[in-house]
Amino acid sequence: MPGVTVIALFGVGLFSASGGADHERVTMGVIPHVGQTVYLGPEASPQFRARPIQLLITAPPQPSTIDAAEHRTAKEARWLLLTGWELDPRGQRVLHRTVSARTSGIAILRD
């Protein structure tokens, strides 16, 4: 299924990739590539409900443990393991981490 492009309006306390605008053009439901920045909010996982993040992808996404056990590739997976740098509101790298996210809830921010 191809990704859907939408305009995402970020709520209070959130930020855009450009550091100033309150909205960005994003593509939802596509697997990110190394070097892309993704927005992870409540659609991606309940863990991001209170504090959504932006993550600069540093490794190819992997299927979750359950999806891998069911022999799903990253393209077929319902959940992905994403590894990258969490970015602060200025776009600075603050924490390198691996997170689990619902594939359909991953928003890729346009450069």
N, CA, C and O atoms as a GROMACS GRO file, in nm:
protein
  444
    1MET      N    1   0.084  -0.117   0.000
    1MET     CA    2   0.000   0.000   0.000
    1MET      C    3   0.089   0.124   0.000
    1MET      O    4   0.178   0.135   0.084
    2PRO      N    5   0.068   0.218  -0.093
    2PRO     CA    6   0.150   0.338  -0.096
    2PRO      C    7   0.119   0.427   0.023
    2PRO      O    8   0.011   0.421   0.081
    3GLY      N    9   0.216   0.510   0.059
    3GLY     CA   10   0.199   0.602   0.170
    3GLY      C   11   0.101   0.712   0.136
    3GLY      O   12   0.076   0.739   0.018
    4VAL      N   13   0.047   0.774   0.236
    4VAL     CA   14  -0.047   0.883   0.221
    4VAL      C   15   0.021   1.010   0.268
    4VAL      O   16   0.078   1.012   0.378
    5THR      N   17   0.016   1.115   0.188
    5THR     CA   18   0.076   1.242   0.228
    5THR      C   19  -0.031   1.327   0.292
    5THR      O   20  -0.140   1.344   0.237
    6VAL      N   21   0.000   1.381   0.409
    6VAL     CA   22  -0.094   1.465   0.483
    6VAL      C   23  -0.020   1.585   0.539
    6VAL      O   24   0.103   1.589   0.540
    7ILE      N   25  -0.096   1.683   0.584
    7ILE     CA   26  -0.037   1.794   0.658
    7ILE      C   27  -0.063   1.762   0.804
    7ILE      O   28  -0.178   1.749   0.845
    8ALA      N   29   0.042   1.751   0.884
    8ALA     CA   30   0.028   1.719   1.025
    8ALA      C   31   0.039   1.848   1.106
    8ALA      O   32   0.134   1.924   1.092
    9LEU      N   33  -0.059   1.871   1.189
    9LEU     CA   34  -0.054   1.986   1.279
    9LEU      C   35  -0.007   1.935   1.413
    9LEU      O   36  -0.073   1.852   1.475
   10PHE      N   37   0.106   1.984   1.459
   10PHE     CA   38   0.162   1.940   1.585
   10PHE      C   39   0.098   2.017   1.698
   10PHE      O   40   0.077   2.138   1.688
   11GLY      N   41   0.068   1.947   1.806
   11GLY     CA   42   0.003   2.008   1.921
   11GLY      C   43   0.099   2.081   2.011
   11GLY      O   44   0.218   2.095   1.980
   12VAL      N   45   0.049   2.127   2.122
   12VAL     CA   46   0.127   2.201   2.220
   12VAL      C   47   0.245   2.116   2.267
   12VAL      O   48   0.228   1.998   2.298
   13GLY      N   49   0.362   2.176   2.271
   13GLY     CA   50   0.481   2.106   2.319
   13GLY      C   51   0.552   2.027   2.211
   13GLY      O   52   0.657   1.969   2.237
   14LEU      N   53   0.497   2.023   2.092
   14LEU     CA   54   0.562   1.951   1.984
   14LEU      C   55   0.634   2.050   1.894
   14LEU      O   56   0.621   2.171   1.911
   15PHE      N   57   0.707   1.998   1.800
   15PHE     CA   58   0.789   2.084   1.716
   15PHE      C   59   0.798   2.027   1.578
   15PHE      O   60   0.767   1.909   1.556
   16SER      N   61   0.840   2.107   1.485
   16SER     CA   62   0.857   2.062   1.347
   16SER      C   63   1.003   2.036   1.319
   16SER      O   64   1.091   2.079   1.394
   17ALA      N   65   1.030   1.966   1.210
   17ALA     CA   66   1.168   1.936   1.173
   17ALA      C   67   1.244   2.064   1.140
   17ALA      O   68   1.366   2.068   1.157
   18SER      N   69   1.175   2.167   1.095
   18SER     CA   70   1.243   2.292   1.060
   18SER      C   71   1.268   2.378   1.183
   18SER      O   72   1.334   2.481   1.173
   19GLY      N   73   1.216   2.338   1.297
   19GLY     CA   74   1.243   2.409   1.421
   19GLY      C   75   1.152   2.526   1.448
   19GLY      O   76   1.166   2.590   1.553
   20GLY      N   77   1.060   2.559   1.359
   20GLY     CA   78   0.980   2.676   1.386
   20GLY      C   79   0.835   2.663   1.344
   20GLY      O   80   0.746   2.709   1.415
   21ALA      N   81   0.809   2.601   1.231
   21ALA     CA   82   0.672   2.593   1.182
   21ALA      C   83   0.590   2.499   1.270
   21ALA      O   84   0.644   2.409   1.333
   22ASP      N   85   0.458   2.522   1.271
   22ASP     CA   86   0.374   2.435   1.353
   22ASP      C   87   0.313   2.323   1.270
   22ASP      O   88   0.227   2.250   1.319
   23HIS      N   89   0.356   2.309   1.146
   23HIS     CA   90   0.311   2.197   1.064
   23HIS      C   91   0.420   2.158   0.966
   23HIS      O   92   0.508   2.238   0.934
   24GLU      N   93   0.413   2.037   0.919
   24GLU     CA   94   0.508   1.984   0.822
   24GLU      C   95   0.431   1.892   0.728
   24GLU      O   96   0.329   1.835   0.766
   25ARG      N   97   0.481   1.879   0.606
   25ARG     CA   98   0.426   1.780   0.515
   25ARG      C   99   0.489   1.646   0.551
   25ARG      O  100   0.611   1.636   0.562
   26VAL      N  101   0.408   1.545   0.570
   26VAL     CA  102   0.458   1.414   0.610
   26VAL      C  103   0.397   1.305   0.523
   26VAL      O  104   0.293   1.325   0.459
   27THR      N  105   0.462   1.190   0.520
   27THR     CA  106   0.408   1.072   0.454
   27THR      C  107   0.388   0.966   0.561
   27THR      O  108   0.480   0.935   0.637
   28MET      N  109   0.267   0.911   0.568
   28MET     CA  110   0.231   0.813   0.670
   28MET      C  111   0.232   0.672   0.612
   28MET      O  112   0.199   0.651   0.495
   29GLY      N  113   0.270   0.576   0.696
   29GLY     CA  114   0.253   0.436   0.661
   29GLY      C  115   0.355   0.380   0.564
   29GLY      O  116   0.330   0.277   0.501
   30VAL      N  117   0.471   0.445   0.551
   30VAL     CA  118   0.577   0.392   0.466
   30VAL      C  119   0.697   0.362   0.555
   30VAL      O  120   0.714   0.423   0.661
   31ILE      N  121   0.779   0.269   0.513
   31ILE     CA  122   0.896   0.232   0.592
   31ILE      C  123   1.006   0.336   0.568
   31ILE      O  124   1.041   0.364   0.454
   32PRO      N  125   1.060   0.392   0.675
   32PRO     CA  126   1.164   0.494   0.658
   32PRO      C  127   1.297   0.433   0.617
   32PRO      O  128   1.323   0.315   0.639
   33HIS      N  129   1.381   0.516   0.558
   33HIS     CA  130   1.516   0.476   0.518
   33HIS      C  131   1.616   0.546   0.610
   33HIS      O  132   1.584   0.646   0.674
   34VAL      N  133   1.736   0.493   0.615
   34VAL     CA  134   1.844   0.555   0.692
   34VAL      C  135   1.860   0.699   0.642
   34VAL      O  136   1.864   0.724   0.522
   35GLY      N  137   1.870   0.792   0.737
   35GLY     CA  138   1.886   0.932   0.704
   35GLY      C  139   1.757   1.012   0.706
   35GLY      O  140   1.761   1.135   0.707
   36GLN      N  141   1.641   0.944   0.706
   36GLN     CA  142   1.514   1.015   0.713
   36GLN      C  143   1.478   1.043   0.859
   36GLN      O  144   1.519   0.970   0.949
   37THR      N  145   1.401   1.149   0.879
   37THR     CA  146   1.351   1.182   1.012
   37THR      C  147   1.203   1.146   1.018
   37THR      O  148   1.126   1.180   0.928
   38VAL      N  149   1.165   1.076   1.125
   38VAL     CA  150   1.026   1.037   1.143
   38VAL      C  151   0.968   1.103   1.267
   38VAL      O  152   1.040   1.133   1.362
   39TYR      N  153   0.838   1.126   1.263
   39TYR     CA  154   0.762   1.175   1.377
   39TYR      C  155   0.687   1.056   1.434
   39TYR      O  156   0.617   0.986   1.361
   40LEU      N  157   0.702   1.031   1.563
   40LEU     CA  158   0.634   0.920   1.630
   40LEU      C  159   0.544   0.977   1.739
   40LEU      O  160   0.592   1.032   1.839
   41GLY      N  161   0.415   0.963   1.717
   41GLY     CA  162   0.315   1.010   1.812
   41GLY      C  163   0.229   0.893   1.858
   41GLY      O  164   0.269   0.778   1.844
   42PRO      N  165   0.112   0.922   1.913
   42PRO     CA  166   0.026   0.816   1.965
   42PRO      C  167  -0.020   0.715   1.860
   42PRO      O  168  -0.054   0.601   1.894
   43GLU      N  169  -0.022   0.755   1.733
   43GLU     CA  170  -0.060   0.661   1.627
   43GLU      C  171   0.047   0.553   1.609
   43GLU      O  172   0.018   0.442   1.564
   44ALA      N  173   0.172   0.587   1.644
   44ALA     CA  174   0.282   0.492   1.630
   44ALA      C  175   0.290   0.397   1.749
   44ALA      O  176   0.322   0.279   1.732
   45SER      N  177   0.260   0.448   1.869
   45SER     CA  178   0.268   0.364   1.988
   45SER      C  179   0.214   0.441   2.109
   45SER      O  180   0.230   0.563   2.117
   46PRO      N  181   0.150   0.371   2.202
   46PRO     CA  182   0.103   0.438   2.323
   46PRO      C  183   0.216   0.504   2.403
   46PRO      O  184   0.191   0.600   2.476
   47GLN      N  185   0.339   0.455   2.388
   47GLN     CA  186   0.450   0.514   2.463
   47GLN      C  187   0.477   0.659   2.422
   47GLN      O  188   0.542   0.733   2.496
   48PHE      N  189   0.427   0.701   2.304
   48PHE     CA  190   0.450   0.837   2.256
   48PHE      C  191   0.327   0.926   2.273
   48PHE      O  192   0.322   1.036   2.218
   49ARG      N  193   0.227   0.879   2.349
   49ARG     CA  194   0.105   0.957   2.370
   49ARG      C  195   0.134   1.086   2.447
   49ARG      O  196   0.089   1.194   2.408
   50ALA      N  197   0.208   1.075   2.555
   50ALA     CA  198   0.236   1.193   2.638
   50ALA      C  199   0.348   1.278   2.581
   50ALA      O  200   0.348   1.400   2.598
   51ARG      N  201   0.444   1.214   2.514
   51ARG     CA  202   0.559   1.289   2.462
   51ARG      C  203   0.603   1.232   2.328
   51ARG      O  204   0.691   1.146   2.323
   52PRO      N  205   0.542   1.280   2.219
   52PRO     CA  206   0.586   1.236   2.086
   52PRO      C  207   0.731   1.277   2.061
   52PRO      O  208   0.781   1.370   2.123
   53ILE      N  209   0.796   1.206   1.971
   53ILE     CA  210   0.936   1.236   1.941
   53ILE      C  211   0.960   1.242   1.790
   53ILE      O  212   0.878   1.195   1.711
   54GLN      N  213   1.074   1.300   1.754
   54GLN     CA  214   1.125   1.290   1.618
   54GLN      C  215   1.252   1.208   1.628
   54GLN      O  216   1.333   1.226   1.719
   55LEU      N  217   1.269   1.115   1.532
   55LEU     CA  218   1.381   1.023   1.535
   55LEU      C  219   1.450   1.026   1.399
   55LEU      O  220   1.386   1.005   1.296
   56LEU      N  221   1.580   1.052   1.400
   56LEU     CA  222   1.662   1.045   1.278
   56LEU      C  223   1.709   0.901   1.264
   56LEU      O  224   1.786   0.852   1.346
   57ILE      N  225   1.663   0.833   1.162
   57ILE     CA  226   1.689   0.689   1.144
   57ILE      C  227   1.836   0.666   1.109
   57ILE      O  228   1.890   0.726   1.016
   58THR      N  229   1.902   0.576   1.185
   58THR     CA  230   2.044   0.546   1.163
   58THR      C  231   2.071   0.402   1.120
   58THR      O  232   2.185   0.368   1.087
   59ALA      N  233   1.969   0.317   1.121
   59ALA     CA  234   1.985   0.176   1.081
   59ALA      C  235   1.858   0.133   1.009
   59ALA      O  236   1.750   0.186   1.036
   60PRO      N  237   1.868   0.037   0.918
   60PRO     CA  238   1.748  -0.010   0.849
   60PRO      C  239   1.645  -0.063   0.950
   60PRO      O  240   1.682  -0.138   1.041
   61PRO      N  241   1.518  -0.026   0.935
   61PRO     CA  242   1.414  -0.077   1.024
   61PRO      C  243   1.406  -0.229   1.018
   61PRO      O  244   1.424  -0.290   0.912
   62GLN      N  245   1.378  -0.289   1.132
   62GLN     CA  246   1.366  -0.434   1.143
   62GLN      C  247   1.224  -0.469   1.188
   62GLN      O  248   1.161  -0.392   1.260
   63PRO      N  249   1.173  -0.586   1.146
   63PRO     CA  250   1.042  -0.628   1.196
   63PRO      C  251   1.050  -0.654   1.347
   63PRO      O  252   1.154  -0.693   1.398
   64SER      N  253   0.939  -0.632   1.416
   64SER     CA  254   0.935  -0.661   1.559
   64SER      C  255   0.962  -0.809   1.582
   64SER      O  256   0.958  -0.889   1.488
   65THR      N  257   0.988  -0.846   1.705
   65THR     CA  258   1.015  -0.985   1.739
   65THR      C  259   0.900  -1.076   1.697
   65THR      O  260   0.922  -1.184   1.643
   66ILE      N  261   0.778  -1.031   1.723
   66ILE     CA  262   0.660  -1.112   1.688
   66ILE      C  263   0.646  -1.125   1.537
   66ILE      O  264   0.624  -1.234   1.485
   67ASP      N  265   0.661  -1.012   1.466
   67ASP     CA  266   0.653  -1.018   1.320
   67ASP      C  267   0.763  -1.106   1.262
   67ASP      O  268   0.738  -1.182   1.169
   68ALA      N  269   0.885  -1.095   1.315
   68ALA     CA  270   0.995  -1.178   1.266
   68ALA      C  271   0.968  -1.327   1.292
   68ALA      O  272   0.999  -1.411   1.208
   69ALA      N  273   0.909  -1.358   1.408
   69ALA     CA  274   0.876  -1.497   1.439
   69ALA      C  275   0.771  -1.552   1.343
   69ALA      O  276   0.765  -1.673   1.320
   70GLU      N  277   0.689  -1.465   1.289
   70GLU     CA  278   0.587  -1.505   1.191
   70GLU      C  279   0.638  -1.490   1.048
   70GLU      O  280   0.560  -1.491   0.953
   71HIS      N  281   0.771  -1.475   1.034
   71HIS     CA  282   0.840  -1.470   0.905
   71HIS      C  283   0.796  -1.352   0.818
   71HIS      O  284   0.791  -1.363   0.696
   72ARG      N  285   0.764  -1.239   0.882
   72ARG     CA  286   0.730  -1.118   0.807
   72ARG      C  287   0.857  -1.035   0.787
   72ARG      O  288   0.938  -1.021   0.878
   73THR      N  289   0.872  -0.980   0.668
   73THR     CA  290   0.982  -0.888   0.641
   73THR      C  291   0.943  -0.750   0.696
   73THR      O  292   0.830  -0.731   0.741
   74ALA      N  293   1.036  -0.657   0.692
   74ALA     CA  294   1.004  -0.520   0.737
   74ALA      C  295   0.889  -0.463   0.656
   74ALA      O  296   0.806  -0.390   0.710
   75LYS      N  297   0.882  -0.493   0.527
   75LYS     CA  298   0.774  -0.440   0.442
   75LYS      C  299   0.638  -0.499   0.480
   75LYS      O  300   0.536  -0.435   0.457
   76GLU      N  301   0.637  -0.618   0.536
   76GLU     CA  302   0.511  -0.686   0.572
   76GLU      C  303   0.475  -0.668   0.720
   76GLU      O  304   0.364  -0.700   0.761
   77ALA      N  305   0.568  -0.619   0.798
   77ALA     CA  306   0.550  -0.613   0.944
   77ALA      C  307   0.443  -0.512   0.985
   77ALA      O  308   0.423  -0.410   0.921
   78ARG      N  309   0.375  -0.545   1.095
   78ARG     CA  310   0.279  -0.451   1.155
   78ARG      C  311   0.349  -0.356   1.250
   78ARG      O  312   0.307  -0.241   1.265
   79TRP      N  313   0.456  -0.402   1.314
   79TRP     CA  314   0.537  -0.322   1.405
   79TRP      C  315   0.682  -0.330   1.361
   79TRP      O  316   0.729  -0.436   1.318
   80LEU      N  317   0.752  -0.218   1.371
   80LEU     CA  318   0.894  -0.212   1.335
   80LEU      C  319   0.978  -0.168   1.453
   80LEU      O  320   0.932  -0.094   1.540
   81LEU      N  321   1.102  -0.213   1.454
   81LEU     CA  322   1.202  -0.162   1.548
   81LEU      C  323   1.281  -0.057   1.473
   81LEU      O  324   1.345  -0.086   1.372
   82LEU      N  325   1.277   0.066   1.524
   82LEU     CA  326   1.346   0.178   1.461
   82LEU      C  327   1.463   0.221   1.549
   82LEU      O  328   1.446   0.240   1.670
   83THR      N  329   1.580   0.235   1.490
   83THR     CA  330   1.698   0.278   1.563
   83THR      C  331   1.743   0.412   1.507
   83THR      O  332   1.753   0.431   1.386
   84GLY      N  333   1.769   0.506   1.598
   84GLY     CA  334   1.814   0.637   1.552
   84GLY      C  335   1.834   0.734   1.667
   84GLY      O  336   1.827   0.699   1.784
   85TRP      N  337   1.859   0.858   1.628
   85TRP     CA  338   1.880   0.967   1.724
   85TRP      C  339   1.749   1.038   1.751
   85TRP      O  340   1.683   1.085   1.657
   86GLU      N  341   1.710   1.047   1.877
   86GLU     CA  342   1.598   1.132   1.915
   86GLU      C  343   1.646   1.277   1.903
   86GLU      O  344   1.755   1.311   1.949
   87LEU      N  345   1.564   1.360   1.841
   87LEU     CA  346   1.601   1.499   1.818
   87LEU      C  347   1.527   1.593   1.912
   87LEU      O  348   1.411   1.569   1.946
   88ASP      N  349   1.594   1.700   1.955
   88ASP     CA  350   1.528   1.801   2.037
   88ASP      C  351   1.457   1.901   1.946
   88ASP      O  352   1.465   1.888   1.824
   89PRO      N  353   1.388   2.002   2.001
   89PRO     CA  354   1.314   2.097   1.918
   89PRO      C  355   1.401   2.174   1.816
   89PRO      O  356   1.349   2.224   1.717
   90ARG      N  357   1.531   2.183   1.841
   90ARG     CA  358   1.620   2.252   1.748
   90ARG      C  359   1.676   2.156   1.642
   90ARG      O  360   1.750   2.198   1.554
   91GLY      N  361   1.640   2.028   1.651
   91GLY     CA  362   1.690   1.928   1.557
   91GLY      C  363   1.825   1.870   1.597
   91GLY      O  364   1.890   1.803   1.518
   92GLN      N  365   1.867   1.897   1.721
   92GLN     CA  366   1.995   1.846   1.771
   92GLN      C  367   1.976   1.704   1.826
   92GLN      O  368   1.872   1.673   1.883
   93ARG      N  369   2.074   1.620   1.807
   93ARG     CA  370   2.070   1.482   1.856
   93ARG      C  371   2.087   1.481   2.008
   93ARG      O  372   2.179   1.544   2.061
   94VAL      N  373   1.997   1.409   2.077
   94VAL     CA  374   2.005   1.405   2.223
   94VAL      C  375   2.018   1.264   2.280
   94VAL      O  376   2.077   1.247   2.386
   95LEU      N  377   1.964   1.163   2.212
   95LEU     CA  378   1.968   1.028   2.266
   95LEU      C  379   1.958   0.927   2.152
   95LEU      O  380   1.866   0.934   2.070
   96HIS      N  381   2.053   0.834   2.148
   96HIS     CA  382   2.046   0.727   2.047
   96HIS      C  383   1.966   0.613   2.108
   96HIS      O  384   1.999   0.566   2.217
   97ARG      N  385   1.861   0.569   2.039
   97ARG     CA  386   1.773   0.467   2.097
   97ARG      C  387   1.708   0.382   1.990
   97ARG      O  388   1.707   0.415   1.872
   98THR      N  389   1.653   0.269   2.036
   98THR     CA  390   1.574   0.181   1.951
   98THR      C  391   1.434   0.177   2.010
   98THR      O  392   1.417   0.154   2.129
   99VAL      N  393   1.334   0.200   1.924
   99VAL     CA  394   1.195   0.204   1.970
   99VAL      C  395   1.111   0.114   1.881
   99VAL      O  396   1.148   0.083   1.768
  100SER      N  397   0.998   0.072   1.933
  100SER     CA  398   0.902  -0.007   1.859
  100SER      C  399   0.788   0.085   1.816
  100SER      O  400   0.737   0.164   1.896
  101ALA      N  401   0.747   0.074   1.688
  101ALA     CA  402   0.641   0.161   1.637
  101ALA      C  403   0.552   0.085   1.540
  101ALA      O  404   0.598   0.001   1.464
  102ARG      N  405   0.424   0.117   1.546
  102ARG     CA  406   0.325   0.063   1.452
  102ARG      C  407   0.358   0.117   1.313
  102ARG      O  408   0.371   0.239   1.297
  103THR      N  409   0.373   0.032   1.215
  103THR     CA  410   0.411   0.074   1.080
  103THR      C  411   0.315   0.180   1.027
  103THR      O  412   0.360   0.278   0.967
  104SER      N  413   0.187   0.162   1.046
  104SER     CA  414   0.087   0.256   0.993
  104SER      C  415   0.092   0.392   1.063
  104SER      O  416   0.036   0.489   1.011
  105GLY      N  417   0.157   0.402   1.179
  105GLY     CA  418   0.161   0.527   1.252
  105GLY      C  419   0.291   0.605   1.238
  105GLY      O  420   0.307   0.710   1.299
  106ILE      N  421   0.384   0.555   1.156
  106ILE     CA  422   0.512   0.623   1.136
  106ILE      C  423   0.491   0.734   1.034
  106ILE      O  424   0.443   0.710   0.924
  107ALA      N  425   0.528   0.857   1.072
  107ALA     CA  426   0.516   0.972   0.982
  107ALA      C  427   0.656   1.015   0.940
  107ALA      O  428   0.737   1.056   1.024
  108ILE      N  429   0.685   1.006   0.811
  108ILE     CA  430   0.815   1.048   0.760
  108ILE      C  431   0.806   1.195   0.725
  108ILE      O  432   0.725   1.236   0.642
  109LEU      N  433   0.892   1.276   0.788
  109LEU     CA  434   0.892   1.418   0.761
  109LEU      C  435   0.970   1.445   0.633
  109LEU      O  436   1.074   1.384   0.609
  110ARG      N  437   0.919   1.536   0.552
  110ARG     CA  438   0.989   1.571   0.428
  110ARG      C  439   1.107   1.660   0.459
  110ARG      O  440   1.103   1.744   0.550
  111ASP      N  441   1.212   1.641   0.381
  111ASP     CA  442   1.333   1.724   0.398
  111ASP      C  443   1.310   1.862   0.342
  111ASP      O  444   1.400   1.946   0.346
   0.00000   0.00000   0.00000
